[in-house]
């Protein structure tokens, strides 16, 4: 009996039955191993805090496993990209989270809710014109990347989703790519989050390159920041949510989530603040990165023309950052040298990373300078303008 | 394509100014009510 069984199975068949990956062509095995190594590298860079650890550690380990685990007839055992087929929920263990959190953009809204709870809107209310002028300049990449992406062969929907990486807002990139180009949402979101994690590496140098040293030293007195009471912030948040929802229904889920977070912070319901900050933001960030990692397999990456998206993504971010610096210089002259131009790059809306980078550069050139509170204004205005552009793109191209 | 991105940018700037104006009016009204 045993002899007959051995006769039927040779060693190759045995290997293929145990290790599904062995059934694949050699070039695909090499590609999968390479992607798994890239996943391990991202994890290591997250651990070393070169890249954002909250994103890169779960994403990296997800990539390692998803590219090595292959079951014949099933493929990736963790999650399947197709969320329209509900039977996948009974096969893949991460599929229920993926179906209910990614298919409708819920995950992006939950992250926005958590960001809202962390955000102070004082400067946005105190200096709305400056904040929005800077934010408009800092959308340069979001606008200019669109025709470049079309020239590289993407259709308008895909080009718009890629261009939104220039808005530097992870949840908006995810949300709009799901609405505009669901077939490309994994590579676009992956590239978006990768570059957003790398902002610390290049934004600082870019600020120093684009803004003259004399301007970088501009001192801003924190005492000039007017006091805005929680009641005013609360009333403002309600009114602005109503108006923006009316004007931009396509982006209203994001706008509502963000300002609901702001309102919860301002009314100081400590239970909700703890829930949003400790549980919802942490859980949704973890699930977003983890599921994105497990979806980043070689078939998805190859299909997604990832190299072009990598080039366009960095181009969009650099253009937005340069636009922000130009806006900062314009505002510096308009204010007769009273406003530090570093508020411009802070309008590239990665909350609160770009504002923190502007603070870091300002402290480097003038250790007494504390511009973070001022920088949060353009930073939040940047979130709103990016949501507006996303809404325009979704309305125009879908 | 150039006209399209120009229109989108102009719309963005106009909307930004409108939103900033609304924020300013809301703030002034709230101050006045106080």
Interface residues (C-beta under 8 A of the other chain):
Chain A: X124 X125 X126 X128 X129 X131 X132 X133 X135 X136 X139 X143 X144 X146 X147 X150 X228 X231 X232 X235 X236 X239 X240 X243 X244 X247 X381 X384 X385 X388 X389 X392 X396
Chain B: X1 X2 X4 X5 X8 X9 X11 X12 X13 X15 X16 X17 X19 X20 X21 X22 X23 X24 X26 X27 X30 X31 X34
